Amino acid sequence: MTVLVRQLLAKRSIARPVGHDDDLTEIGLSSLDMVNLMLAVEGEFDVKIPDRDMTPANFRTVARIEALLGALLQTA
């Protein structure tokens, strides 16, 4: 997951380390970046994120994204 976030940061020319619990908006990702991150997660892991789970809170940190992904993969 961290790799996807780093790739997105690189596209935005943001050179900053990303910790598991760092707030991604504080690092510099915009709401549009978060949508792109959601799409990247769906594509990379071949999952469909339900509308109810497409919330800013679920994409605030790498840890939260991984928790969401883990829950989605368990129910698949």
MOFENQUI-V959917 format. One record per residue. NEAR is the number of other C-alpha atoms within 10 Angstrom. Layout:
near
NEAR
NEAR
This chain:
near
16
16
10
14
20
16
13
18
20
12
10
12
10
14
11
11
10
17
12
14
11
14
17
20
15
9
14
14
18
12
11
9
17
20
15
13
20
19
14
16
20
14
11
11
11
10
14
15
15
8
7
6
12
14
12
12
11
17
22
18
21
22
18
15
20
17
14
16
19
11
11
15
13
7
6
7
